[in-house]
């Protein structure tokens, strides 16, 4: 078992992955808290009774978003990178944390009776942020469900093939003509019977396993976890960053931290939308996660 996976508290609970549990709680609590906050901003008469409760739920939702993000990375190391779902999920935690900070700021402005214009601007910002986080949480949940269920649902929609008549097997002998050894011999047997022989289809042979290839699994990546031998998984692809550790502009520690593990979250938090960083990373590509490639020298 991959030691990086087994050592994480965000990996499994009772033998089952933590991510589905955390992400379902987050997918429900984050939009409910965000919409509840927007409602209280727009309807002042309910603030005194419900605002502390909504802020508490929103703070807990931030914790759930963090757990969902971390557990999602651990699950990706086991089953593969989920693409768009992971990219959106990486944004949900900072977005929900930002909404919580904005809510606290608006709460302070409202309680201290700041100028009306300041209250209005902060209220508009919080409402827009709440709507944005709600939409983002929906997209995260939808992309996860799509990745998990789309192909399986499509399989159930395939039309059943038209039934074809099944040939009836028979053991009746088939007449086979036999040519006599001596055509002038009148005692030669004109015909003989024989049963058809069943043809045997040889079983397909497995491709030979050679020592010259390597499969880019999480367990294999975990073997390369030092500055002198550094592999990492970023957005479903495996990279050999060994030669880049000492040349990273942000310092060696940033690269060392992702050696032997999934570094998608770290990369996106620093270089999301940075085409130059993505182009530079591509120079160290080994192959897709779980792909089999020739063993690097």
ZADRENTOR-767566 format. One line per 2 residues: their letters; for each residue x, y, z of N, C-alpha, C. Coordinates in nm, 2 decimals. Layout:
<recs>
A> X/Y/Z/X/Y/Z/X/Y/Z; ... .
</recs>
This chain:
<recs>
XX> 0.08/-0.12/0.00/0.00/0.00/0.00/0.09/0.12/0.00; 0.05/0.23/-0.07/0.12/0.35/-0.07/0.13/0.41/0.07 .
XX> 0.25/0.43/0.12/0.26/0.49/0.26/0.21/0.63/0.27; 0.22/0.70/0.15/0.17/0.84/0.16/0.02/0.84/0.18 .
XX> -0.05/0.75/0.11/-0.20/0.74/0.13/-0.23/0.69/0.27; -0.18/0.58/0.31/-0.22/0.52/0.44/-0.19/0.61/0.56 .
XX> -0.09/0.71/0.54/-0.06/0.79/0.66/-0.15/0.91/0.67; -0.24/0.94/0.57/-0.32/1.06/0.58/-0.45/1.03/0.65 .
XX> -0.49/1.13/0.74/-0.61/1.12/0.81/-0.73/1.15/0.73; -0.71/1.20/0.60/-0.82/1.23/0.51/-0.85/1.12/0.41 .
XX> -0.78/1.00/0.43/-0.79/0.90/0.33/-0.92/0.82/0.35; -0.92/0.73/0.45/-1.04/0.64/0.47/-1.09/0.65/0.61 .
XX> -1.21/0.60/0.63/-1.27/0.59/0.77/-1.35/0.46/0.77; -1.31/0.36/0.85/-1.37/0.23/0.85/-1.36/0.16/0.72 .
XX> -1.24/0.18/0.65/-1.22/0.11/0.53/-1.29/0.17/0.41; -1.36/0.28/0.42/-1.43/0.35/0.31/-1.37/0.49/0.30 .
XX> -1.37/0.54/0.17/-1.31/0.68/0.15/-1.39/0.79/0.22; -1.32/0.88/0.28/-1.39/0.99/0.35/-1.45/1.09/0.25 .
XX> -1.40/1.11/0.13/-1.44/1.21/0.04/-1.59/1.21/0.01; -1.65/1.10/-0.02/-1.80/1.11/-0.05/-1.88/1.16/0.06 .
XX> -1.84/1.12/0.19/-1.92/1.17/0.30/-1.90/1.32/0.32; -1.77/1.37/0.31/-1.74/1.51/0.34/-1.80/1.60/0.23 .
XX> -1.79/1.55/0.10/-1.84/1.63/-0.01/-1.99/1.65/-0.01; -2.06/1.54/0.03/-2.21/1.55/0.04/-2.25/1.65/0.15 .
XX> -2.19/1.65/0.26/-2.22/1.74/0.37/-2.19/1.88/0.32; -2.07/1.90/0.26/-2.03/2.04/0.21/-2.13/2.09/0.10 .
XX> -2.17/1.99/0.01/-2.25/2.03/-0.10/-2.39/2.08/-0.06; -2.43/2.04/0.06/-2.56/2.08/0.12/-2.55/2.20/0.20 .
XX> -2.45/2.20/0.30/-2.44/2.30/0.40/-2.39/2.44/0.34; -2.29/2.43/0.24/-2.24/2.55/0.19/-2.35/2.64/0.12 .
XX> -2.42/2.58/0.02/-2.52/2.67/-0.04/-2.63/2.71/0.05; -2.67/2.62/0.15/-2.78/2.66/0.24/-2.73/2.78/0.33 .
XX> -2.61/2.77/0.38/-2.56/2.88/0.46/-2.54/3.01/0.38; -2.49/3.00/0.26/-2.47/3.11/0.17/-2.60/3.18/0.14 .
XX> -2.70/3.10/0.10/-2.84/3.16/0.07/-2.90/3.22/0.20; -2.88/3.15/0.31/-2.94/3.20/0.44/-2.87/3.33/0.47 .
XX> -2.74/3.35/0.45/-2.67/3.48/0.48/-2.73/3.59/0.38; -2.75/3.56/0.26/-2.80/3.66/0.16/-2.94/3.70/0.21 .
XX> -3.02/3.60/0.25/-3.16/3.63/0.30/-3.15/3.73/0.42; -3.07/3.70/0.51/-3.06/3.79/0.63/-3.01/3.93/0.60 .
XX> -2.92/3.94/0.50/-2.87/4.07/0.46/-2.98/4.15/0.40; -3.07/4.08/0.32/-3.18/4.15/0.25/-3.30/4.17/0.34 .
XX> -3.32/4.09/0.44/-3.44/4.10/0.53/-3.39/4.12/0.67; -3.38/4.25/0.71/-3.32/4.28/0.84/-3.39/4.23/0.97 .
XX> -3.52/4.21/0.96/-3.60/4.18/1.08/-3.56/4.04/1.14; -3.50/3.95/1.06/-3.47/3.82/1.10/-3.32/3.81/1.15 .
XX> -3.24/3.91/1.14/-3.10/3.90/1.17/-3.07/3.87/1.31; -3.14/3.94/1.40/-3.11/3.92/1.54/-3.13/3.77/1.59 .
XX> -3.23/3.71/1.53/-3.26/3.57/1.58/-3.18/3.47/1.51; -3.14/3.49/1.38/-3.08/3.38/1.30/-2.94/3.40/1.25 .
XX> -2.89/3.53/1.26/-2.76/3.56/1.20/-2.65/3.48/1.27; -2.65/3.47/1.41/-2.54/3.39/1.47/-2.54/3.24/1.43 .
XX> -2.66/3.19/1.41/-2.67/3.05/1.37/-2.62/3.03/1.23; -2.66/3.12/1.14/-2.61/3.11/1.00/-2.46/3.13/0.99 .
XX> -2.40/3.22/1.07/-2.26/3.24/1.07/-2.19/3.11/1.12; -2.25/3.05/1.22/-2.19/2.93/1.27/-2.19/2.82/1.17 .
XX> -2.30/2.80/1.10/-2.31/2.70/0.99/-2.21/2.73/0.88; -2.20/2.86/0.85/-2.11/2.90/0.74/-1.96/2.87/0.78 .
XX> -1.93/2.89/0.90/-1.79/2.86/0.95/-1.76/2.71/0.94; -1.86/2.63/0.98/-1.85/2.48/0.98/-1.84/2.43/0.84 .
XX> -1.91/2.50/0.75/-1.91/2.47/0.60/-1.77/2.49/0.55; -1.70/2.59/0.59/-1.56/2.61/0.55/-1.47/2.49/0.59 .
XX> -1.49/2.44/0.71/-1.42/2.32/0.76/-1.45/2.20/0.67; -1.58/2.18/0.64/-1.61/2.07/0.55/-1.55/2.08/0.41 .
XX> -1.55/2.21/0.36/-1.49/2.23/0.23/-1.34/2.19/0.23; -1.27/2.22/0.34/-1.13/2.19/0.35/-1.11/2.04/0.35 .
XX> -1.20/1.97/0.43/-1.19/1.82/0.44/-1.22/1.76/0.31; -1.32/1.81/0.24/-1.36/1.76/0.11/-1.24/1.77/0.01 .
XX> -1.17/1.88/0.01/-1.06/1.91/-0.08/-0.95/1.81/-0.05; -0.91/1.80/0.08/-0.80/1.71/0.11/-0.83/1.56/0.09 .
XX> -0.95/1.52/0.12/-0.99/1.38/0.10/-1.00/1.35/-0.04; -1.04/1.45/-0.12/-1.05/1.43/-0.27/-0.92/1.40/-0.33 .
XX> -0.81/1.47/-0.28/-0.68/1.44/-0.33/-0.64/1.30/-0.30; -0.67/1.26/-0.18/-0.63/1.12/-0.14/-0.71/1.02/-0.23 .
XX> -0.84/1.04/-0.25/-0.91/0.95/-0.33/-0.86/0.95/-0.48; -0.82/1.07/-0.53/-0.76/1.07/-0.66/-0.64/0.99/-0.68 .
XX> -0.56/0.98/-0.57/-0.44/0.90/-0.58/-0.47/0.75/-0.59; -0.59/0.71/-0.54/-0.63/0.57/-0.55/-0.70/0.54/-0.68 .
XX> -0.79/0.63/-0.73/-0.88/0.59/-0.84/-0.85/0.68/-0.97; -0.76/0.78/-0.96/-0.73/0.86/-1.07/-0.78/1.00/-1.06 .
XX> -0.73/1.09/-1.14/-0.76/1.23/-1.13/-0.90/1.26/-1.19; -0.99/1.32/-1.12/-1.13/1.34/-1.18/-1.15/1.46/-1.26 .
XX> -1.05/1.53/-1.31/-1.06/1.63/-1.41/-1.13/1.76/-1.35; -1.23/1.80/-1.42/-1.30/1.93/-1.39/-1.35/1.93/-1.24 .
XX> -1.39/1.82/-1.19/-1.44/1.81/-1.06/-1.33/1.85/-0.96; -1.21/1.81/-0.98/-1.10/1.84/-0.89/-1.07/1.99/-0.90 .
XX> -1.06/2.04/-1.02/-1.03/2.18/-1.04/-1.13/2.27/-0.98; -1.26/2.24/-0.99/-1.36/2.32/-0.92/-1.36/2.31/-0.77 .
XX> -1.33/2.18/-0.73/-1.32/2.16/-0.58/-1.21/2.23/-0.52; -1.10/2.25/-0.59/-0.99/2.32/-0.53/-1.02/2.47/-0.51 .
XX> -1.12/2.52/-0.58/-1.16/2.66/-0.57/-1.26/2.68/-0.46; -1.34/2.57/-0.43/-1.45/2.59/-0.34/-1.41/2.62/-0.19 .
XX> -1.30/2.56/-0.15/-1.25/2.59/-0.01/-1.21/2.74/0.01; -1.12/2.80/-0.08/-1.09/2.94/-0.06/-1.21/3.03/-0.09 .
XX> -1.30/2.99/-0.17/-1.42/3.07/-0.20/-1.51/3.07/-0.08; -1.54/2.96/-0.01/-1.62/2.95/0.11/-1.56/3.03/0.22 .
XX> -1.42/3.01/0.23/-1.35/3.09/0.34/-1.36/3.24/0.32; -1.35/3.28/0.19/-1.37/3.42/0.16/-1.51/3.47/0.19 .
XX> -1.61/3.39/0.16/-1.74/3.43/0.20/-1.76/3.45/0.35; -1.70/3.35/0.42/-1.71/3.36/0.57/-1.65/3.49/0.62 .
XX> -1.53/3.52/0.57/-1.46/3.64/0.61/-1.54/3.77/0.57; -1.60/3.77/0.45/-1.69/3.88/0.41/-1.81/3.89/0.50 .
XX> -1.87/3.78/0.54/-1.98/3.78/0.63/-1.95/3.84/0.76; -1.83/3.80/0.82/-1.79/3.86/0.95/-1.77/4.01/0.93 .
XX> -1.70/4.05/0.82/-1.68/4.20/0.80/-1.81/4.27/0.79; -1.91/4.22/0.72/-2.04/4.29/0.71/-2.11/4.29/0.84 .
XX> -2.10/4.18/0.92/-2.16/4.18/1.06/-2.10/4.29/1.15; -1.97/4.31/1.14/-1.90/4.41/1.22/-1.95/4.55/1.18 .
XX> -1.96/4.57/1.05/-2.01/4.70/0.99/-2.15/4.73/1.04; -2.23/4.63/1.03/-2.37/4.64/1.07/-2.39/4.67/1.22 .
XX> -2.32/4.60/1.30/-2.33/4.61/1.45/-2.27/4.74/1.50; -2.17/4.80/1.43/-2.11/4.92/1.47/-2.17/5.05/1.41 .
XX> -2.28/5.03/1.34/-2.36/5.14/1.28/-2.27/5.23/1.19; -2.19/5.17/1.10/-2.11/5.25/1.01/-2.20/5.33/0.92 .
XX> -2.15/5.42/0.84/-2.23/5.50/0.75/-2.31/5.41/0.65; -2.43/5.46/0.62/-2.52/5.38/0.53/-2.45/5.34/0.40 .
XX> -2.37/5.42/0.34/-2.31/5.39/0.22/-2.22/5.27/0.23; -2.14/5.27/0.35/-2.05/5.16/0.37/-2.13/5.03/0.40 .
XX> -2.24/5.04/0.47/-2.32/4.92/0.49/-2.38/4.87/0.36; -2.42/4.96/0.27/-2.48/4.92/0.15/-2.38/4.84/0.06 .
XX> -2.26/4.90/0.05/-2.16/4.84/-0.03/-2.12/4.70/0.02; -2.10/4.69/0.15/-2.07/4.56/0.21/-2.18/4.46/0.20 .
XX> -2.30/4.51/0.21/-2.42/4.42/0.19/-2.43/4.36/0.05; -2.41/4.45/-0.05/-2.41/4.41/-0.19/-2.30/4.31/-0.22 .
XX> -2.18/4.33/-0.17/-2.07/4.24/-0.19/-2.10/4.10/-0.13; -2.15/4.10/-0.01/-2.18/3.97/0.06/-2.29/3.90/-0.02 .
XX> -2.39/3.96/-0.07/-2.50/3.90/-0.14/-2.44/3.84/-0.27; -2.36/3.92/-0.35/-2.30/3.87/-0.47/-2.21/3.75/-0.44 .
XX> -2.13/3.76/-0.34/-2.04/3.65/-0.30/-2.12/3.52/-0.26; -2.23/3.54/-0.19/-2.31/3.43/-0.15/-2.37/3.36/-0.27 .
XX> -2.42/3.43/-0.37/-2.47/3.37/-0.49/-2.36/3.30/-0.57; -2.24/3.36/-0.58/-2.13/3.30/-0.65/-2.09/3.17/-0.59 .
XX> -2.08/3.16/-0.45/-2.04/3.04/-0.38/-2.15/2.93/-0.40; -2.27/2.97/-0.40/-2.38/2.88/-0.42/-2.37/2.81/-0.56 .
XX> -2.35/2.90/-0.66/-2.34/2.84/-0.80/-2.21/2.75/-0.81; -2.10/2.79/-0.75/-1.98/2.71/-0.75/-2.00/2.58/-0.68 .
XX> -2.07/2.58/-0.57/-2.10/2.45/-0.50/-2.19/2.36/-0.58; -2.28/2.42/-0.66/-2.36/2.33/-0.75/-2.28/2.27/-0.86 .
XX> -2.19/2.35/-0.92/-2.10/2.30/-1.02/-2.01/2.19/-0.97; -1.96/2.21/-0.85/-1.87/2.11/-0.79/-1.95/1.98/-0.78 .
XX> -2.07/1.98/-0.72/-2.15/1.86/-0.70/-2.19/1.80/-0.83; -2.22/1.88/-0.93/-2.27/1.83/-1.06/-2.15/1.76/-1.13 .
XX> -2.04/1.83/-1.13/-1.92/1.77/-1.20/-1.88/1.64/-1.14; -1.89/1.63/-1.00/-1.86/1.50/-0.94/-1.96/1.39/-0.97 .
XX> -2.09/1.43/-0.97/-2.19/1.33/-1.01/-2.17/1.29/-1.16; -2.14/1.38/-1.24/-2.12/1.35/-1.38/-2.00/1.25/-1.40 .
XX> -1.89/1.28/-1.33/-1.77/1.19/-1.34/-1.80/1.05/-1.29; -1.89/1.04/-1.19/-1.91/0.91/-1.13/-2.02/0.83/-1.20 .
XX> -2.13/0.90/-1.25/-2.24/0.83/-1.30/-2.28/0.84/-1.44; -2.22/0.94/-1.52/-2.26/0.97/-1.65/-2.24/0.84/-1.74 .
XX> -2.13/0.78/-1.74/-2.11/0.66/-1.82/-2.20/0.54/-1.78; -2.22/0.53/-1.65/-2.30/0.42/-1.61/-2.45/0.44/-1.65 .
XX> -2.49/0.56/-1.64/-2.63/0.59/-1.68/-2.64/0.57/-1.83; -2.54/0.61/-1.91/-2.55/0.59/-2.05/-2.56/0.45/-2.09 .
XX> -2.49/0.36/-2.01/-2.49/0.22/-2.04/-2.64/0.16/-2.03; -2.71/0.21/-1.93/-2.85/0.16/-1.91/-2.94/0.21/-2.02 .
XX> -2.90/0.32/-2.10/-2.99/0.37/-2.20/-2.97/0.30/-2.34; -2.87/0.21/-2.35/-2.84/0.14/-2.47/-2.96/0.05/-2.50 .
XX> -3.01/0.05/-2.62/-3.12/-0.04/-2.66/-3.08/-0.18/-2.66; -3.17/-0.27/-2.61/-3.14/-0.41/-2.61/-3.13/-0.46/-2.75 .
XX> -3.04/-0.55/-2.79/-3.02/-0.60/-2.92/-3.14/-0.69/-2.96; -3.18/-0.69/-3.09/-3.29/-0.77/-3.13/-3.25/-0.91/-3.12 .
XX> -3.35/-0.99/-3.06/-3.32/-1.13/-3.05/-3.31/-1.20/-3.18; -3.20/-1.28/-3.19/-3.18/-1.36/-3.31/-3.21/-1.50/-3.28 .
XX> -3.27/-1.58/-3.38/-3.29/-1.72/-3.36/-3.16/-1.79/-3.33; -3.17/-1.87/-3.22/-3.05/-1.95/-3.18/-3.05/-2.08/-3.26 .
XX> -2.94/-2.12/-3.32/-2.93/-2.24/-3.39/-2.94/-2.36/-3.30; -3.01/-2.46/-3.34/-3.04/-2.58/-3.25/-2.92/-2.68/-3.27 .
XX> -2.85/-2.71/-3.16/-2.74/-2.80/-3.17/-2.79/-2.94/-3.19; -2.72/-3.02/-3.27/-2.76/-3.16/-3.29/-2.64/-3.25/-3.29 .
XX> -2.67/-3.37/-3.24/-2.56/-3.47/-3.24/-2.58/-3.57/-3.35; -2.67/-3.54/-3.45/-2.70/-3.64/-3.56/-2.57/-3.65/-3.64 .
XX> -2.54/-3.77/-3.69/-2.42/-3.78/-3.77/-2.43/-3.72/-3.90; -2.32/-3.67/-3.96/-2.32/-3.61/-4.09/-2.26/-3.70/-4.19 .
XX> -2.33/-3.72/-4.30/-2.28/-3.81/-4.40/-2.16/-3.75/-4.47; -2.05/-3.83/-4.47/-1.93/-3.78/-4.53/-1.89/-3.89/-4.64 .
XX> -1.87/-3.85/-4.77/-1.83/-3.95/-4.87/-1.69/-3.99/-4.85; -1.67/-4.12/-4.87/-1.53/-4.18/-4.85/-1.49/-4.24/-4.99 .
XX> -1.38/-4.19/-5.03/-1.33/-4.24/-5.17/-1.26/-4.38/-5.14; -1.29/-4.48/-5.21/-1.23/-4.61/-5.19/-1.08/-4.61/-5.23 .
XX> -1.00/-4.69/-5.17/-0.86/-4.70/-5.20/-0.84/-4.75/-5.34; -0.92/-4.86/-5.37/-0.91/-4.92/-5.50/-1.05/-4.89/-5.57 .
XX> -1.05/-4.80/-5.67/-1.18/-4.78/-5.73/-1.24/-4.90/-5.80; -1.16/-5.00/-5.84/-1.21/-5.12/-5.91/-1.27/-5.22/-5.81 .
XX> -1.25/-5.20/-5.68/-1.29/-5.29/-5.58/-1.44/-5.27/-5.55; -1.53/-5.36/-5.59/-1.67/-5.34/-5.58/-1.71/-5.35/-5.43 .
XX> -1.63/-5.40/-5.34/-1.67/-5.40/-5.20/-1.64/-5.28/-5.13; -1.58/-5.18/-5.20/-1.55/-5.05/-5.13/-1.67/-4.99/-5.07 .
XX> -1.66/-4.93/-4.95/-1.77/-4.87/-4.89/-1.80/-4.73/-4.95; -1.92/-4.71/-5.00/-1.95/-4.58/-5.07/-1.95/-4.46/-4.97 .
XX> -2.01/-4.48/-4.86/-2.02/-4.37/-4.76/-1.99/-4.41/-4.62; -1.96/-4.32/-4.54/-1.93/-4.34/-4.40/-1.99/-4.22/-4.32 .
XX> -2.01/-4.24/-4.19/-2.06/-4.13/-4.11/-1.96/-4.09/-4.01; -1.97/-3.96/-3.98/-1.88/-3.91/-3.88/-1.94/-3.79/-3.81 .
XX> -1.91/-3.77/-3.69/-1.96/-3.66/-3.61/-1.87/-3.54/-3.63; -1.93/-3.42/-3.63/-1.85/-3.30/-3.65/-1.76/-3.28/-3.53 .
XX> -1.64/-3.24/-3.55/-1.55/-3.21/-3.43/-1.56/-3.06/-3.40; -1.56/-3.04/-3.27/-1.57/-2.90/-3.22/-1.44/-2.83/-3.23 .
XX> -1.44/-2.71/-3.29/-1.32/-2.64/-3.31/-1.29/-2.56/-3.18; -1.17/-2.56/-3.14/-1.13/-2.49/-3.02/-1.06/-2.36/-3.06 .
XX> -1.10/-2.25/-2.99/-1.04/-2.12/-3.01/-0.94/-2.10/-2.91; -0.81/-2.08/-2.95/-0.71/-2.06/-2.84/-0.74/-1.94/-2.76 .
XX> -0.71/-1.95/-2.63/-0.73/-1.83/-2.54/-0.63/-1.73/-2.57; -0.67/-1.60/-2.56/-0.57/-1.50/-2.59/-0.46/-1.50/-2.48 .
XX> -0.34/-1.47/-2.52/-0.23/-1.47/-2.43/-0.21/-1.33/-2.38; -0.17/-1.32/-2.25/-0.14/-1.19/-2.19/-0.01/-1.13/-2.25 .
XX> -0.01/-1.00/-2.25/0.12/-0.94/-2.30/0.23/-0.96/-2.20; 0.35/-1.00/-2.24/0.45/-1.03/-2.15/0.49/-0.90/-2.07 .
XX> 0.52/-0.92/-1.94/0.56/-0.81/-1.85/0.71/-0.80/-1.86; 0.76/-0.69/-1.90/0.91/-0.67/-1.92/0.96/-0.57/-1.81 .
XX> 1.08/-0.59/-1.78/1.14/-0.49/-1.68/1.17/-0.36/-1.74; 1.15/-0.34/-1.87/1.18/-0.21/-1.93/1.06/-0.11/-1.93 .
XX> 0.95/-0.15/-1.86/0.83/-0.06/-1.85/0.80/-0.03/-1.71; 0.72/0.07/-1.68/0.68/0.11/-1.55/0.54/0.17/-1.56 .
XX> 0.45/0.13/-1.46/0.31/0.19/-1.46/0.31/0.30/-1.36; 0.26/0.41/-1.40/0.26/0.54/-1.33/0.14/0.54/-1.22 .
XX> 0.15/0.45/-1.13/0.05/0.44/-1.02/0.09/0.53/-0.91; -0.01/0.55/-0.81/0.03/0.63/-0.69/0.14/0.56/-0.61 .
XX> 0.14/0.43/-0.61/0.24/0.35/-0.54/0.38/0.38/-0.60; 0.38/0.38/-0.73/0.51/0.40/-0.80/0.56/0.54/-0.78 .
XX> 0.47/0.64/-0.78/0.51/0.78/-0.76/0.56/0.80/-0.62; 0.50/0.73/-0.53/0.54/0.74/-0.39/0.68/0.70/-0.36 .
XX> 0.74/0.62/-0.45/0.88/0.57/-0.44/0.98/0.69/-0.47; 0.93/0.79/-0.54/1.02/0.90/-0.58/0.98/1.02/-0.50 .
XX> 1.02/1.02/-0.38/0.97/1.12/-0.28/1.08/1.21/-0.22; 1.19/1.22/-0.29/1.30/1.30/-0.24/1.35/1.40/-0.34 .
XX> 1.43/1.50/-0.30/1.48/1.60/-0.39/1.57/1.54/-0.50; 1.63/1.43/-0.47/1.72/1.37/-0.57/1.64/1.27/-0.67 .
XX> 1.52/1.25/-0.64/1.43/1.16/-0.72/1.29/1.20/-0.69; 1.24/1.30/-0.77/1.11/1.36/-0.73/1.01/1.35/-0.85 .
XX> 0.91/1.26/-0.82/0.80/1.26/-0.91/0.68/1.31/-0.84; 0.58/1.37/-0.92/0.46/1.42/-0.86/0.35/1.41/-0.96 .
XX> 0.22/1.40/-0.91/0.10/1.39/-0.99/0.04/1.53/-0.99; 0.01/1.59/-1.11/-0.05/1.72/-1.12/-0.16/1.71/-1.22 .
XX> -0.28/1.72/-1.18/-0.40/1.72/-1.27/-0.41/1.60/-1.36; -0.38/1.48/-1.29/-0.40/1.35/-1.36/-0.28/1.31/-1.45 .
XX> -0.17/1.38/-1.44/-0.05/1.35/-1.51/0.07/1.34/-1.42; 0.17/1.26/-1.45/0.28/1.24/-1.37/0.40/1.31/-1.43 .
XX> 0.48/1.38/-1.34/0.59/1.46/-1.39/0.72/1.42/-1.31; 0.83/1.42/-1.37/0.96/1.40/-1.31/1.02/1.54/-1.29 .
XX> 1.02/1.58/-1.16/1.06/1.72/-1.13/1.20/1.72/-1.07; 1.27/1.61/-1.08/1.40/1.60/-1.01/1.50/1.71/-1.05 .
XX> 1.51/1.74/-1.18/1.60/1.84/-1.23/1.55/1.98/-1.21; 1.43/2.00/-1.17/1.37/2.13/-1.15/1.37/2.17/-1.00 .
XX> 1.40/2.08/-0.91/1.39/2.11/-0.77/1.48/2.23/-0.73; 1.60/2.23/-0.78/1.70/2.33/-0.75/1.68/2.46/-0.83 .
XX> 1.60/2.45/-0.93/1.58/2.57/-1.02/1.45/2.64/-1.01; 1.36/2.59/-0.91/1.23/2.65/-0.90/1.24/2.79/-0.84 .
XX> 1.19/2.89/-0.91/1.20/3.03/-0.87/1.15/3.05/-0.73; 1.05/2.97/-0.69/0.99/2.99/-0.55/1.06/2.92/-0.44 .
XX> 1.17/2.85/-0.47/1.25/2.78/-0.37/1.23/2.63/-0.38; 1.33/2.56/-0.33/1.32/2.41/-0.34/1.21/2.35/-0.25 .
XX> 1.18/2.42/-0.14/1.08/2.36/-0.05/0.94/2.34/-0.11; 0.91/2.43/-0.20/0.78/2.42/-0.27/0.77/2.29/-0.35 .
XX> 0.88/2.25/-0.42/0.88/2.13/-0.50/0.90/2.01/-0.41; 0.98/2.02/-0.31/1.00/1.90/-0.22/0.87/1.86/-0.15 .
XX> 0.79/1.95/-0.13/0.66/1.92/-0.06/0.57/1.84/-0.14; 0.58/1.83/-0.27/0.49/1.75/-0.35/0.56/1.63/-0.41 .
XX> 0.69/1.60/-0.37/0.76/1.49/-0.43/0.69/1.36/-0.37; 0.66/1.27/-0.46/0.60/1.14/-0.42/0.45/1.15/-0.39 .
XX> 0.38/1.26/-0.42/0.24/1.27/-0.39/0.17/1.35/-0.50; 0.04/1.37/-0.48/-0.04/1.45/-0.57/-0.02/1.60/-0.54 .
XX> 0.04/1.67/-0.63/0.06/1.81/-0.61/-0.03/1.91/-0.68; -0.15/1.86/-0.72/-0.24/1.94/-0.80/-0.29/2.06/-0.72 .
XX> -0.32/2.04/-0.59/-0.37/2.15/-0.51/-0.26/2.26/-0.49; -0.14/2.22/-0.47/-0.03/2.31/-0.45/0.00/2.39/-0.58 .
XX> 0.00/2.32/-0.69/0.03/2.38/-0.82/-0.08/2.49/-0.85; -0.21/2.45/-0.84/-0.32/2.53/-0.87/-0.33/2.66/-0.78 .
XX> -0.29/2.64/-0.65/-0.30/2.75/-0.56/-0.20/2.86/-0.60; -0.09/2.82/-0.66/0.02/2.91/-0.70/0.01/2.96/-0.84 .
XX> -0.03/2.87/-0.93/-0.02/2.89/-1.07/-0.15/2.88/-1.15; -0.27/2.89/-1.09/-0.39/2.87/-1.16/-0.41/2.98/-1.26 .
XX> -0.43/2.94/-1.39/-0.44/3.03/-1.50/-0.31/3.08/-1.55; -0.20/3.03/-1.50/-0.07/3.08/-1.55/-0.02/2.98/-1.66 .
XX> -0.04/3.03/-1.78/0.00/2.94/-1.90/0.15/2.92/-1.91; 0.23/3.01/-1.86/0.37/3.00/-1.87/0.42/2.88/-1.77 .
XX> 0.36/2.88/-1.65/0.40/2.78/-1.55/0.35/2.64/-1.61; 0.23/2.64/-1.67/0.18/2.51/-1.72/0.27/2.46/-1.84 .
XX> 0.32/2.55/-1.92/0.41/2.52/-2.03/0.54/2.47/-1.98; 0.59/2.53/-1.87/0.71/2.49/-1.81/0.70/2.35/-1.75 .
XX> 0.59/2.33/-1.68/0.56/2.20/-1.62/0.56/2.08/-1.72; 0.50/2.11/-1.84/0.48/2.01/-1.95/0.62/1.95/-1.99 .
XX> 0.73/2.03/-1.97/0.86/1.98/-2.01/0.90/1.86/-1.93; 0.84/1.84/-1.82/0.88/1.73/-1.73/0.79/1.61/-1.73 .
XX> 0.70/1.61/-1.83/0.59/1.51/-1.83/0.65/1.37/-1.85; 0.60/1.27/-1.77/0.63/1.13/-1.79/0.51/1.06/-1.86 .
XX> 0.39/1.09/-1.83/0.27/1.03/-1.89/0.15/1.05/-1.80; 0.04/1.00/-1.85/-0.09/1.01/-1.78/-0.08/0.92/-1.65 .
XX> -0.15/0.95/-1.55/-0.16/0.87/-1.43/-0.22/0.74/-1.46; -0.16/0.63/-1.41/-0.19/0.49/-1.43/-0.15/0.44/-1.57 .
XX> -0.09/0.52/-1.65/-0.04/0.47/-1.78/0.09/0.39/-1.77; 0.12/0.31/-1.86/0.24/0.23/-1.86/0.34/0.29/-1.97 .
XX> 0.46/0.32/-1.92/0.55/0.39/-2.01/0.69/0.32/-2.01; 0.77/0.34/-2.10/0.91/0.28/-2.09/0.98/0.34/-1.97 .
XX> 1.05/0.25/-1.90/1.11/0.29/-1.77/1.22/0.40/-1.80; 1.20/0.52/-1.73/1.30/0.63/-1.75/1.44/0.59/-1.71 .
X> 1.54/0.65/-1.78/1.68/0.62/-1.74/1.71/0.68/-1.61 .
</recs>
